[in-house]
Amino acid sequence: MPKKIPTLQNEEKSWLEKLGPGLITGAADDDPSGIATYSQAGAQFGFNMLWTVLFTYPLMVGIQVVSARIGRVSGHGLATNIRLHFPGWLLYGVVGLLLIANTINIAADVSAMGEALKLLIGGPAQGYAVAFGVLSLLLQVFIPYRRYVRILKWLTLALLAYVATVFVVQIPWPQVIMGVLAPQISWKTEYITTVVAVFGTTISPYLFFWQASQEVEEQLADPHAQPLIKAPAQAAANLQRIKIDTYIGMGFSNLVAFFIILTTAVTLNLHGITEIQTSAQAASALRPIAGEFAFLLFSAGIIGTGLLAIPVLAGSSAYAMAGAFKWKNSLERTPMRAKRFYGIIAVSTLIGIALGFSKIDPIKALYWSAVINGVISVPIMVVMMLMAVKPEIMGQFVVTTRLKVLGWLATLMMAAAVFAMLWTL
């Protein structure tokens, strides 16, 4: 008699308990480097950039649901699936570019966190950056996944700081609505490059790798769970959970991005401040215009989102490398049982910290890392969409027509944005 595969009781969980990989992935998207990109967009172009986060929301949901389903159905992360089903040159090219972009992002994030704490209490920004980077590394290494994921969930609340800032500044809502519905779109290089940076910040490769791998972690953490391709009876509850989790997580992410652009448009752009290069600079500029409370909220949010984002950036690099080279990998494993996996987390974080002491311009590195993310996301998204319809990967759970349309639209949108940027250059 065949062994009965238990169904999961996800339908009995509260909606809050169903939130996990999607919520954390969405919140990590609004990291300090993302905050800087959104602040720059709002300061430089005002309300004429608000349309970008609304436009990307359904596309972001579609492509993140695809990545989550690949992980949960196959039981493997994206890099492992690329290794098993695609040429080696594609795998190593994608993973290499991901590592570069993630390390630059980590450098920008820890530097921004150090600058934010310096704004709040004074002291050495670089010293604070080192402390934040090391703290994040130690938490990832020494706290098991099931406990650490709870910490990451609570850190998502830091993003509410950017929602709160809207309530301490005066908003000209008629102008905002016009900016959203009828923006003044420019074909100048600066505008197009900023659009690509916003898209690259909103739809980022590290988010694909992280959410797919976290679905695998969730499955491994439950002794009754199996990959859906082997346990189709578990599919209904899990696919519904993924949908709810991703819709809420990406909605939270884009709502916060909208408010950051809106806040900086109202307080900075309308007062003639159009050159913002870092998130800490945006916080400083808010102080004389929006007041002390807005400044404190904005600064504290940078630190909270950085603590959330650094593990996601370093972790996605480690999952990608481990999948590419068939290493043992899981945040649930002890460091001694997954040495190379944790080694990548450590190296990525430490190199990111070290870059803060180099002569590399962190402002340019930050901005262009978002542009690099936009460029490399295109081939990764193409590969993901090809995976999502392969029966040998997805079995009977190949993606629906609706998801195919959203996923390919997101891919085409990113490709068009990157082409427009290169054309204007």
C-alpha positions, 0 to 999 in steps of 0.5 A, a space after each residue: 500500500 503506498 505511503 500516504 503523503 500528509 496534507 499541510 494545514 496551512 488553511 488553519 493558520 492565521 493570515 499573519 502566520 502565512 506571511 513569510 518569504 514574500 513579506 520579508 522579500 518585499 520588505 528587503 526590497 526597500 533597503 537603504 540603497 533602495 531608499 536612496 534611489 527612491 529619494 533621488 527619484 522624488 527629489 529630482 523628478 517630483 511627482 513624475 516618478 510616482 507612476 513607476 511603483 504603481 506600474 511595477 506592482 502587478 509585474 513584481 507580484 507576477 515574477 515573484 510568485 513565479 520564483 516562489 512556485 519554482 522553489 516550492 514545487 521543485 524543492 530547489 532554488 533557482 541556481 540549482 534549477 539553472 544548473 540542472 536544466 541550462 548551459 553552464 555558461 549561463 549559470 556562472 554568468 548569472 551567479 557572477 553578476 549577482 555576486 557583484 551587484 549584491 556585494 556593492 549593495 551590501 557596501 552601500 547599505 552598511 555605509 548608509 546605516 552608519 551615516 544614519 546612526 551618526 546623524 542620530 547620535 553622532 560618532 564615527 559612521 565607519 565604525 557604526 557601519 562595521 558594527 552593523 555588518 558584523 552584527 548582521 553576519 553573526 545573527 545569520 551564522 548563529 541563529 537557526 532559520 526558524 528563529 531568525 525568520 521571526 526576527 526578520 518579520 519584526 524588522 519589516 515594521 521599520 518600513 512603517 517609518 516611511 508611511 508615518 512621514 507622510 502624516 507629518 508633511 503637507 501633501 498637495 493631493 491634487 498634484 499627486 494624483 495628476 503626477 500619478 495619472 498624467 506624469 510628465 515623462 521625459 526621454 532625457 538620459 537622466 530620467 530614463 536612467 532613473 526609471 531603470 534604477 527604480 525598476 532595478 531596485 523594485 524588481 531585483 535578481 537577489 529577490 528572485 533567488 531569495 524567495 525561491 530559496 526561502 520556499 525551500 527552507 520553509 519546506 525543509 523546516 516542516 517534517 511533513 512537507 515535501 516538494 509539491 512535484 512529489 506531494 501534489 496533495 499539499 499544493 492547494 494550501 501552499 500555492 494559496 499561501 504563496 499567493 497571499 504572502 507575495 501579494 501582501 509583501 510586494 504591496 507593502 514594498 511598493 507602498 513604502 516606495 511610493 511614500 518615500 518618493 512622495 515624501 522627498 518630492 513634497 519636502 525636497 523637490 518642491 523646495 528646490 533640492 533636486 540632488 540627493 545621492 544617499 539615504 542619509 543625505 535625504 534624511 538630513 535634507 528633511 530636517 529643516 523642511 519637514 521637522 525633527 520628527 520626520 528626520 528621526 523617522 526617516 533616519 531610524 528607518 534606514 537602520 531598520 531596513 538595512 538590518 533586514 536587507 543585508 541578510 537577504 543580499 548575503 543570503 541570496 548570494 550564498 544560495 546562488 553559489 551553493 546551488 551552482 556548485 552543489 554545496 550543502 546550504 540552509 540557514 537551518 544548518 549549523 556553520 560546521 555542516 554548511 561551511 562553504 554556504 556560510 563562507 559566502 555569507 561571511 565573505 560577501 558581508 566582509 567585502 561589503 564592509 571593506 568597500 566602505 573604507 576604499 576609494 570607490 565612490 559609494 554614491 556612484 556604486 550605489 546608483 549603478 548597482 541598481 542599474 546593474 540589477 536592472 540589466 541582469 534581471 532580464 536574462 534571469 527573468 527569461 530563464 525563470 519564465 522558461 523554467 516555469 513552463 517546464 514539466 520536468 521542473 514543475 510537473 503538473 504545476 506549470 504556471 497558469 496563463 495569467 502568471 505567464 502573461 504577468 511574468 513575460 510582461 515584467 520581463 519585456 518591461 525590464 528589457 524595454 527600460 534597459 534598451 531605452 537607457 542604453 539608447 539614450 546613452 
